[in-house]
Amino acid sequence: MRVITLAGSPRYPSRSTALLTLCQHRLEQRGVEVIPWNLHNFHPEDLICARFDSPALLALNEDLEKADGVIVATPIYKASFSGALKTLLDLLPERALEHKVVLPLATGGTIAHMLSVDYALKPVLNALKAQEVLHGVFADDSQVTHYDRQPVLSPVLDARLNESLDTFWQALARRHQPLALAV
């Protein structure tokens, strides 16, 4: 199985990227090949000027074609996901997430932004024709500490993240099971 992680924070280090890195390590422990991507892989002018032929974008598209799943992480700013992430998603082909299982992750200053995953990010992921967009995980800033070193998650967040990764893993595994023939 192959999974792409996409860090949508313009800052590094960041809480959302820390969540993504933890997911990467946990999936790799299960034998999943994880290919990490983040906004810093792209020249800002390629994103701003919508250069569909930029080498980084072409490489991401190639990786996406071979992937079974995608985990997208973003900070929430002003009740929506990162504008830089939106710019990148806008450059992907219309069916970039077709046949993919997608797990969205988000962090924000307050739980008041929790629904931003459902009302802002998920519609864009669906527009890219994701096969299945799972329930996302939202963490407020107090639940992710020491993200610039060794991240520490609150016990509640850690449990939710593990549960979501289990669901993601099961969705990926279903894709690799042979179809049973009706007898």
GIZI-V806266 format. One record per backbone hydrogen bond with DSSP energy under -1.0 kcal/mol. CO is the residue of the C=O (numbers start at 1). NH is the residue of the N-H. If there is no record, write none. Layout:
co: {CO CO}
nh: {NH NH}
This chain:
co: {1 2 2 3 4 5 6 7 14 15 16 17 18 19 20 21 22 23 24 25 27 27 28 33 35 37 38 39 43 43 44 45 46 47 50 51 54 55 56 57 58 59 60 61 62 68 69 70 71 72 73 74 77 80 82 83 84 85 86 88 89 93 95 97 100 100 101 102 103 104 105 106 107 108 110 111 113 114 115 116 116 117 121 122 123 124 125 126 128 132 137 139 140 141 143 145 146 152 154 155 156 157 158 159 160 161 162 163 164 165 166 167 168 169 170 171 173 174}
nh: {33 68 69 35 71 37 73 39 18 19 20 21 22 23 24 25 26 27 28 29 30 32 31 3 5 7 41 42 46 47 48 49 51 50 52 54 58 59 60 61 62 63 64 65 66 101 4 103 6 105 8 107 80 77 86 87 88 89 90 91 92 96 98 100 131 132 70 134 72 137 74 139 76 141 113 114 116 117 119 120 121 122 125 126 127 128 130 129 97 102 106 108 143 144 154 152 149 145 158 159 160 161 162 163 164 165 166 167 168 169 170 171 172 173 174 175 176 177}
